[in-house]
């Protein structure tokens, strides 16, 4: 029997899924497959929470496919091996998939599939994803192409599909069977496509009203931010879908923007759309540089920085035991929940790179493992930017104290996540090491025993890191490479 195959990757949904719809339109019954590569489990940027989230979203996808007459075949192994086994039973005529922008290993996997298709006379069709443009030579016209892509009509979810007679879904491997034990996440989101839409609706109905004002604080950002990133990372929802609903909300607000019902929405919706554009912008970088997890966009600049691993500094940074209360609260919150708002992500990486002078490759891997919503294109672009290794971005070295007093002035967030400091009053919560011995006893917090002393003098170390970064950035080789980086990756509407 001749069949078409739809290969699901990080696109775990049935709506706005051109590969699935085009396969169903074709003349053959459709087989849906998902493949988990064993090498992923050993990758340094992958954590069990990523695999568990993906498999839970996959379970929801399987239910959606079965509800319209389809089935999902799960495989743990090399995807070309699964295709070969299927080809022995069915005559695969056409393989459909959506493009995936990933690190070098996934590029190599996709190329191996293209080679397999060519060798077995199977037509292989890939469809664009979100606003990422494949084979883009320069950024000069990227925005025009991106805007057209994400503003195009959505692809409706299919109402029915035909699978080969006797083809049914098989069991999706459990975490136990894979030998993985994920950490338990506090208030972990519900998985799947339906949950993604519900989160979007809750954001546009009310939570997003204060988005622009509240997104920078880890306290208010928990509710005010969209919280769609885990779903985008797994492909449970697309940027096009999010924009469609956001623009519908925008039209309603524009009818009477000053009404009590619409107060605050105009600026928040505008800011939200800007960040959706940044989502595509950063992933576009990875589309051109699949080795961003190991090679800086500006390797000459990175070479001049010459950061070296310091095991003690890395340990306290990665565990949230630096002695800087707000930083430690952010890191511990991230580890416990798998999420923290964007500004705090930038601070965590900035402190590692500038203040503690740690290699961005190692610290970037730790943060990748912490994020439930780990998206390689966004993550490694941000690591490069916040570590000053692009040459085209401003040096942003975050002051922990400033962020602490700005984003958590009363210290409530600190007390929530740093229990050692729960009895400290507002006047001591940001810099507890300045307390007298008597105050430390009174507030049940002996610095150096109950809570660590600062690993370094934060202000002095940060300024030293900034100075060394500007020096490295000014080198002729760094400047020359920066011109190339800008041409390929720089943000601009026109040249």
Helices and strands as residue ranges (DSSP letters): E 2-8, H 18-25, E 29-36, H 38-41, H 48-67, E 72-76, H 79-89, E 91-98, H 104-119, E 123-127, H 142-151, H 175-178, H 193-205, G 207-210, H 211-214, H 218-224, H 229-234, H 239-255, H 265-288, H 299-305, H 311-319, H 325-337, H 342-350, I 351-355, H 360-370, H 376-387, H 400-407, H 412-417, G 419-421, H 426-429, G 432-434, H 437-442, H 458-473, H 476-489
